[in-house]
Amino acid sequence: MNILCVDDEPLALEDTLTVCSSMTDVSAAGFTKPAEALEWIRSNPVDIVLLDIDMPLVNGITLAEQIRQLRKGIAIIFLTAYKQFAYDAFSVHPSGYLLKPVLPETLKKELDYAASVHKKAFTAHIEARTFGSFELFVDGELVVFKRSKSKELLAYLVDRRGISATRAQISAVLFEDVPYDHGRQKYLDTIIRSLRDTLREYGIEEIFQMTVQSCSTSLLHER
């Protein structure tokens, strides 16, 4: 689960990030400036955004609208010290509205709930057909991959049903007996980058997760 936290108060942001980082299978990033947060969303997978509302540069509700324009499927949870923003906040259909100070256990429960709802809603319009040749559809539209190896990579990860694969394992599958040397590592980087670009074009980049050493997908079910 990839979480983005935005709060103009550095100490409040640090507290929220600490709670997020204490959860398993969570990657969290935080920003005090809305523009930096939007830039992060453009180039990184994000499942849930935790937003302060009363911020001087951009109101949190306005920022939520901008986020929705970039990624419709992102779940948004507002963290604020003010009750009076609740009515306006629900115009962007948030997953939650929590009043500060938020207890860690309360935030964790809210994140778990938002993640489960987000996953169901996000993957509902994605179809992976694994019988015969692998094909991916978004709202009935066939996803066209720029590189055949990128398509093979995603098919391999879907077949693993959420279990991550190291880059060396991926290389062995995609290139068989070719040694995993520096040149092959660079080529694999190109394939991964192409896959992420394709998924981003179709608005489904969130199904692909990557760390320094491994890759996985949240698209688990064959249909």
Buried (B, 14 or more C-beta within 10 A) or exposed (E): BBBBBBBBBEEBBEBBBEBBEEBEEBBBBBBBEBEEBBEBBEEBBBBBBBBBBBBEEBBBBBBBBBBBEEBEBBBBBBBBBEEEBBEEBEEBEBBBBBEBEBEBEBBBEBBEBBBEEBBEEBBEBBBBEBEEEBBBBBEEEEBEBEBEBBBBBBBBBBBBEEEBBEBBBBBBBBBEEEEBEEEBEEBBEEBBEBBBBBBBEBBBBBBBBBEEEBBBBBBBEEE
